[in-house]
Amino acid sequence: MRILPLPFSIRFWAVLTVSTLLLLATGTALSQETAIWSFYSQYGDALPIGGLTADAAGNLYGVTFYGGSYGNGMVYELTPIGDDWVETTLYSFNPSNGDGWAPTSPPVFDANGNLYGTTQFGGTGSCSIFGCGTVYKLSPSGDATWKETILHNFNDTDGWQIHPGLIIDGAGNLYGMATGGGAYSAGTVFEMSPANDGTWSFSILHQFFGGKDGKAPFQALTLDAAGNLYGTTSAGGGKSAACKYGCGIVFELSPSGNGSWTEKILHNFTTNAHDGSAPACRLTFDAAGNLYGTTSSGGGALGAGIVFELSPHDNVWTETILHNFNQQAGDGQGPTNNLAFDASGKLYGMTIGGGPHGAGTAFELSPNAGGSWTETILNNFSKQGSGGYFPNSGPLFVNGSIYGVAASGGRNGQGTVYVIAP
């Protein structure tokens, strides 16, 4: 049985004290995008979403929002065999059995080879007819199948619409966020900790309350070496005429040692003449401890989004805008999810729209002497051909190539996993 949610514009959600704007040049060094897998669902759509995880052998793991045996989403593995790739469906979500459904973020591995993830809907909670969402575990069996265990069913008071994915620390604790729900209906940050007897404990680390605080986190957290958590919310914080419910924030959560966590707001987006709004990204650290991210809108007159850097100085974080997207100049629009560094310090990312075909771009930002950054377009996604378009994930580097997922296109028109080779 396939359950259809309310109208869900996931393909286009990203088209959802600032330093001086740096002068940038934009170049083009187009690479060849190749679809390594084209999805097909008998129910009419698959919608790969959220990005990819790789294991040490170079196998790729991801999720589809729809698709699978029941049409309500699946977890898949792609294995390279020679010049080809073979897909294995590890698990198909079945809400008829109280299961979660509609996963939106790739699963994460623990040290024992188990996979963990979240579903946006389903489970036993009664937030709506679609359920509140779940945290699940997939364990490999000896017969090449995977067994699912539901670790937590959300119930609105602890969060619902679990769109952001999970991260895992060295002790095996899982951290995640709920886009909605909680005491103030603005989302939560939670932790799940394993016990020796195989059970898991669930605790809420922070409840967003909107207003000056954040609201509606949309992507996964980032963990630093000291155990602090960093993330973004797509609303809350400072307001402007362009963002009635707040332009979003960057926040830090620090453990106090007595079980409680303290939130510090590192940046409020205000959609002034330069700043971005609606950050819906996972943050990325560089070696010096600076944070990098994107906003899906705002930035300049065209509001196509920005790439930003936050640098700590004497316990104060200062924002620098590295790039303002300008779709009228053939640039991308609506940067999506995380950024990634290469070994030389260049940044890479995707936009879900814009470019000469209006179907998204892959871009590179190179640092220059003096602090400016130069953008180079690596790929213009197109509705023509079989490569896929509307890339809705950040880049994943594997053996020097960039891998990602596209929501549409491919041989069957239902999305692809693609590679952009150097």
C-alpha positions as CSV (number, residue, x, y, z in Angstrom):
1,M,0.0,0.0,0.0
2,R,1.3,3.4,-0.9
3,I,0.4,6.4,1.2
4,L,0.5,9.8,-0.4
5,P,1.3,12.8,1.7
6,L,0.0,16.3,1.4
7,P,1.3,18.2,-1.6
8,F,5.0,17.9,-1.2
9,S,7.2,20.2,-3.2
10,I,10.5,18.7,-2.0
11,R,12.1,19.2,-5.4
12,F,11.8,22.9,-5.1
13,W,12.0,23.6,-1.3
14,A,15.4,25.1,-1.7
15,V,14.1,27.8,-4.1
16,L,12.4,28.3,-0.4
17,T,26.3,42.2,11.3
18,V,27.4,41.0,7.8
19,S,30.9,41.8,6.3
20,T,31.4,43.6,3.0
21,L,30.4,41.6,0.0
22,L,33.5,40.4,-1.7
23,L,34.0,40.9,-5.5
24,L,33.9,37.6,-7.3
25,A,34.6,36.4,-10.7
26,T,32.7,33.5,-12.3
27,G,34.2,31.0,-14.7
28,T,33.0,27.8,-16.4
29,A,35.0,24.6,-16.6
30,L,32.2,22.1,-17.5
31,S,32.7,18.5,-16.6
32,Q,30.8,15.5,-17.9
33,E,27.9,14.4,-15.6
34,T,27.1,10.7,-15.9
35,A,24.2,8.9,-14.4
36,I,25.4,5.7,-12.7
37,W,21.9,4.7,-11.8
38,S,18.4,5.6,-13.0
39,F,15.6,4.9,-10.6
40,Y,12.2,3.3,-11.4
41,S,9.2,2.8,-9.3
42,Q,6.0,1.0,-10.5
43,Y,4.1,3.6,-8.4
44,G,5.1,6.4,-10.7
45,D,7.9,8.1,-8.9
46,A,11.0,7.3,-6.8
47,L,12.4,10.7,-5.8
48,P,15.9,10.0,-4.6
49,I,16.7,12.6,-2.0
50,G,19.1,13.8,0.6
51,G,22.5,12.6,-0.6
52,L,24.7,9.6,-0.2
53,T,26.9,7.8,2.2
54,A,29.9,5.7,1.2
55,D,31.6,2.8,2.9
56,A,35.3,1.9,2.8
57,A,34.9,-0.3,-0.3
58,G,33.3,2.6,-2.3
59,N,29.7,1.3,-2.2
60,L,27.1,4.1,-2.0
61,Y,24.0,4.2,0.2
62,G,21.0,6.4,0.0
63,V,17.2,6.7,0.2
64,T,14.2,7.4,-2.0
65,F,11.2,9.3,-0.7
66,Y,8.9,7.1,-2.7
67,G,9.7,3.8,-4.4
68,G,10.5,0.5,-2.9
69,S,8.2,-2.5,-2.7
70,Y,5.3,-0.5,-1.2
71,G,5.9,2.9,-2.9
72,N,6.7,4.6,0.4
73,G,10.4,4.8,0.3
74,M,13.5,2.6,0.5
75,V,17.1,2.4,1.5
76,Y,19.4,1.2,-1.3
77,E,23.0,0.3,-1.9
78,L,24.9,0.8,-5.2
79,T,27.9,-1.5,-5.7
80,P,30.5,-0.8,-8.5
81,I,31.2,-3.9,-10.6
82,G,33.7,-3.2,-13.4
83,D,32.3,-0.2,-15.2
84,D,28.8,-0.8,-14.1
85,W,26.8,-0.3,-10.9
86,V,24.3,-2.7,-9.3
87,E,21.5,-1.6,-7.0
88,T,20.4,-3.6,-4.0
89,T,17.3,-2.6,-2.1
90,L,18.2,-3.0,1.5
91,Y,14.8,-2.2,2.9
92,S,11.4,-1.0,1.7
93,F,9.3,0.9,4.2
94,N,5.8,-0.5,4.9
95,P,3.5,1.8,6.9
96,S,0.8,-0.8,6.9
97,N,2.8,-2.4,9.8
98,G,3.3,0.8,11.8
99,D,6.6,1.3,10.0
100,G,8.0,4.7,9.2
101,W,8.0,6.0,5.7
102,A,9.3,8.8,3.4
103,P,13.0,8.9,4.4
104,T,14.7,12.1,3.4
105,S,18.4,11.7,4.5
106,P,21.0,9.0,3.8
107,P,21.7,6.5,6.6
108,V,24.9,6.6,8.7
109,F,27.1,3.6,9.7
110,D,28.2,2.6,13.2
111,A,31.5,0.7,13.8
112,N,29.7,-2.6,13.5
113,G,28.3,-2.0,10.0
114,N,24.7,-1.2,11.1
115,L,22.9,1.7,9.4
116,Y,20.8,4.3,11.1
117,G,18.3,6.8,9.7
118,T,15.1,8.7,10.1
119,T,11.7,8.8,8.3
120,Q,9.8,12.0,7.9
121,F,6.4,10.3,8.4
122,G,4.9,7.1,9.7
123,G,5.4,5.3,13.0
124,T,2.9,5.0,15.8
125,G,2.6,8.7,16.7
126,S,-0.6,10.5,15.7
127,C,0.6,13.9,14.7
128,S,-1.5,13.7,11.6
129,I,-2.8,10.9,9.3
130,F,0.7,10.5,8.1
131,G,2.3,9.9,11.5
132,C,5.1,11.7,13.3
133,G,8.2,9.9,12.0
134,T,10.8,7.4,13.3
135,V,14.4,6.6,14.0
136,Y,15.3,3.2,12.5
137,K,18.2,0.8,12.6
138,L,19.1,-1.6,9.8
139,S,21.3,-4.6,10.7
140,P,22.8,-6.9,8.1
141,S,21.9,-10.6,8.3
142,G,23.9,-13.6,7.3
143,D,21.6,-14.2,4.3
144,A,22.3,-10.9,2.7
145,T,19.1,-9.3,4.0
146,W,18.8,-6.4,6.4
147,K,16.6,-6.4,9.5
148,E,14.9,-3.1,10.6
149,T,14.4,-2.1,14.2
150,I,12.4,1.0,15.1
151,L,14.5,2.8,17.8
152,H,12.0,5.6,18.4
153,N,8.5,6.6,17.4
154,F,8.0,10.4,17.6
155,N,4.8,11.7,19.1
156,D,4.8,15.5,18.5
157,T,5.7,16.4,22.0
158,D,9.3,15.3,21.2
159,G,9.1,16.4,17.6
160,W,7.6,15.4,14.2
161,Q,8.4,15.6,10.5
162,I,11.9,14.2,11.0
163,H,13.4,15.6,7.8
164,P,17.0,16.1,9.1
165,G,19.2,13.0,9.1
166,L,21.4,11.6,11.9
167,I,25.0,11.9,12.9
168,I,26.9,9.5,15.1
169,D,29.8,10.1,17.6
170,G,32.6,7.8,18.6
171,A,30.6,6.3,21.4
172,G,27.8,5.3,19.1
173,N,25.4,8.0,20.2
174,L,23.0,9.4,17.6
175,Y,22.1,13.1,17.2
176,G,19.3,14.5,15.1
177,M,16.6,17.1,14.8
178,A,12.9,17.3,14.2
179,T,11.6,20.0,11.8
180,G,8.4,20.5,13.8
181,G,6.8,19.6,17.1
182,G,8.2,19.9,20.6
183,A,6.9,22.2,23.4
184,Y,6.7,25.2,21.1
185,S,5.9,23.4,17.8
186,A,9.2,24.8,16.4
187,G,11.3,21.6,16.3
188,T,13.7,19.8,18.6
189,V,17.3,18.5,18.9
190,F,17.5,15.0,20.3
191,E,20.1,12.3,21.3
192,M,19.7,8.6,21.2
193,S,22.2,6.5,23.3
194,P,22.7,2.8,23.2
195,A,22.8,0.6,26.4
196,N,24.7,-2.6,26.9
197,D,21.5,-4.6,26.8
198,G,20.7,-3.4,23.3
199,T,18.0,-0.9,24.3
200,W,18.2,2.8,23.4
201,S,17.4,5.9,25.5
202,F,15.9,9.1,23.9
203,S,16.5,12.6,25.3
204,I,15.7,16.1,24.1
205,L,18.7,18.4,24.1
206,H,16.9,21.5,22.9
207,Q,13.4,22.7,22.1
208,F,13.3,25.6,19.5
209,F,10.8,28.3,20.4
210,G,10.9,30.4,17.3
211,G,11.0,34.2,17.7
212,K,14.6,35.1,18.5
213,D,15.4,31.4,18.6
214,G,15.4,29.1,15.6
215,K,12.5,27.3,14.1
216,A,12.1,24.4,11.6
217,P,15.6,22.9,11.2
218,F,15.9,21.1,7.9
219,Q,19.3,19.4,7.6
220,A,21.6,17.3,9.9
221,L,23.8,18.6,12.7
222,T,27.6,18.9,12.6
223,L,29.8,17.7,15.6
224,D,33.1,19.2,16.6
225,A,36.0,17.4,18.3
226,A,34.9,18.8,21.7
227,G,31.4,17.3,21.4
228,N,29.6,20.5,20.6
229,L,26.8,20.4,18.0
230,Y,26.2,23.0,15.2
231,G,23.3,23.4,13.0
232,T,20.9,25.8,11.1
233,T,17.2,26.5,11.2
234,S,15.3,27.6,8.2
235,A,13.2,30.1,10.1
236,G,13.2,32.0,13.4
237,G,15.8,34.6,14.5
238,G,15.7,38.0,12.9
239,K,12.7,39.1,10.8
240,S,12.3,41.2,7.7
241,A,9.7,41.9,5.1
242,A,11.0,39.1,3.1
243,C,10.8,36.5,5.8
244,K,7.8,36.9,8.1
245,Y,8.6,34.0,10.4
246,G,12.3,34.8,10.7
247,C,15.2,34.4,8.3
248,G,16.9,31.6,10.2
249,I,19.9,31.1,12.4
250,V,23.1,29.3,12.9
251,F,23.4,27.8,16.4
252,E,25.7,25.9,18.7
253,L,24.7,23.5,21.5
254,S,27.3,22.8,24.1
255,P,27.1,20.0,26.8
256,S,27.3,21.4,30.4
257,G,28.4,18.2,32.1
258,N,25.2,17.7,34.1
259,G,23.2,16.4,31.3
260,S,21.9,19.7,30.0
261,W,22.9,21.6,26.9
262,T,23.3,25.3,26.3
263,E,22.3,27.0,23.0
264,K,24.3,29.9,21.6
265,I,23.1,31.7,18.5
266,L,26.1,32.3,16.3
267,H,24.3,34.2,13.5
268,N,20.9,35.6,12.8
269,F,20.1,36.0,9.1
270,T,18.1,39.2,8.5
271,T,17.8,39.4,4.7
272,N,19.2,42.9,4.5
273,A,20.8,44.0,1.3
274,H,23.4,41.3,1.4
275,D,22.6,38.5,3.8
276,G,20.9,35.3,3.0
277,S,17.8,33.7,4.4
278,A,16.3,30.2,5.0
279,P,19.5,28.3,5.6
280,A,18.6,24.6,5.0
281,C,22.1,23.2,5.0
282,R,24.4,21.0,7.1
283,L,27.4,23.1,8.2
284,T,31.0,22.2,7.2
285,F,34.2,22.9,9.2
286,D,37.6,23.7,7.8
287,A,40.9,22.8,9.5
288,A,41.0,26.2,11.3
289,G,37.6,25.9,12.9
290,N,35.6,28.1,10.6
291,L,32.1,27.1,9.6
292,Y,30.7,27.1,6.0
293,G,27.2,26.8,4.7
294,T,24.5,28.1,2.3
295,T,21.2,29.8,2.4
296,S,18.5,28.7,0.0
297,S,17.3,32.3,-0.7
298,G,18.3,35.9,0.1
299,G,21.5,37.6,-0.8
300,G,21.4,40.6,-3.0
301,A,18.5,41.8,-5.1
302,L,17.8,38.5,-6.8
303,G,17.4,36.4,-3.6
304,A,19.0,33.3,-5.2
305,G,21.0,32.3,-2.1
306,I,24.5,32.7,-0.8
307,V,27.6,30.7,0.4
308,F,28.8,32.0,3.8
309,E,31.6,31.6,6.2
310,L,31.4,32.1,10.0
311,S,34.7,32.7,11.8
312,P,35.2,32.7,15.6
313,H,37.1,35.6,17.2
314,D,37.1,36.1,21.0
315,N,33.9,34.0,21.3
316,V,32.1,36.1,18.6
317,W,31.4,34.6,15.2
318,T,31.7,36.9,12.2
319,E,30.0,36.2,8.9
320,T,31.6,36.6,5.5
321,I,29.6,36.1,2.3
322,L,31.8,34.2,-0.1
323,H,29.3,34.1,-3.0
324,N,26.0,35.6,-4.1
325,F,24.1,33.5,-6.6
326,N,22.9,35.3,-9.7
327,Q,20.7,33.2,-11.9
328,Q,20.3,36.0,-14.5
329,A,24.0,35.5,-15.3
330,G,23.7,31.8,-15.8
331,D,24.6,31.1,-12.2
332,G,22.8,28.6,-10.0
333,Q,19.8,29.3,-7.7
334,G,18.9,27.8,-4.3
335,P,22.1,26.0,-3.1
336,T,21.2,22.7,-1.4
337,N,22.4,20.8,1.6
338,N,26.1,20.6,2.6
339,L,29.3,21.9,1.0
340,A,32.5,19.8,0.7
341,F,36.2,20.7,0.7
342,D,38.9,19.1,-1.4
343,A,42.5,18.7,-0.3
344,S,43.5,22.0,-1.8
345,G,40.9,24.0,0.2
346,K,38.4,24.5,-2.6
347,L,34.7,24.3,-1.8
348,Y,32.1,22.4,-3.8
349,G,28.3,22.4,-3.8
350,M,25.1,22.1,-5.8
351,T,22.1,24.4,-6.6
352,I,18.7,22.8,-7.1
353,G,17.8,25.4,-9.8
354,G,19.2,28.1,-12.0
355,G,21.9,27.6,-14.6
356,P,21.3,28.1,-18.4
357,H,18.7,25.2,-18.3
358,G,17.0,26.2,-15.0
359,A,17.7,22.7,-13.7
360,G,20.6,23.3,-11.3
361,T,24.4,23.5,-11.2
362,A,27.5,22.0,-9.6
363,F,29.9,24.7,-8.6
364,E,33.4,25.2,-7.2
365,L,34.6,28.1,-5.1
366,S,38.4,28.7,-5.0
367,P,40.0,31.0,-2.4
368,N,42.1,33.9,-3.7
369,A,44.9,35.9,-2.1
370,G,43.2,38.8,-0.2
371,G,40.2,36.8,0.9
372,S,38.0,36.8,-2.2
373,W,36.6,33.6,-3.8
374,T,36.1,32.7,-7.4
375,E,33.2,30.6,-8.6
376,T,33.6,28.0,-11.4
377,I,30.6,26.2,-12.8
378,L,31.5,22.5,-13.1
379,N,28.2,21.2,-14.5
380,N,24.9,22.7,-15.8
381,F,22.2,20.1,-15.2
382,S,19.7,19.7,-18.0
383,K,16.3,18.1,-18.6
384,Q,17.8,16.8,-21.9
385,G,19.7,13.5,-21.8
386,S,19.8,10.9,-19.1
387,G,22.1,12.4,-16.5
388,G,19.4,13.7,-14.2
389,Y,18.4,17.2,-13.0
390,F,17.3,19.2,-9.9
391,P,20.3,17.9,-7.7
392,N,18.9,18.0,-4.2
393,S,22.0,16.9,-2.2
394,G,25.4,18.1,-1.5
395,P,28.5,16.6,-3.1
396,L,30.2,13.4,-1.9
397,F,33.8,12.9,-2.8
398,V,34.9,9.3,-3.6
399,N,38.3,8.7,-5.2
400,G,38.4,12.3,-6.5
401,S,35.0,12.2,-8.2
402,I,31.8,14.0,-7.0
403,Y,28.7,11.9,-6.5
404,G,25.2,13.1,-5.8
405,V,21.5,12.5,-6.4
406,A,19.1,14.2,-8.8
407,A,15.4,14.3,-8.1
408,S,14.3,14.0,-11.7
409,G,15.5,12.8,-15.0
410,G,17.4,9.7,-16.0
411,R,16.3,6.9,-18.3
412,N,13.0,6.6,-16.5
413,G,12.4,10.2,-15.5
414,Q,12.4,9.4,-11.8
415,G,15.8,10.6,-10.7
416,T,19.4,9.4,-10.7
417,V,22.6,8.9,-8.8
418,Y,25.3,10.7,-10.9
419,V,29.0,11.2,-10.9
420,I,31.0,14.3,-12.0
421,A,34.5,13.2,-12.9
422,P,37.5,15.6,-12.6
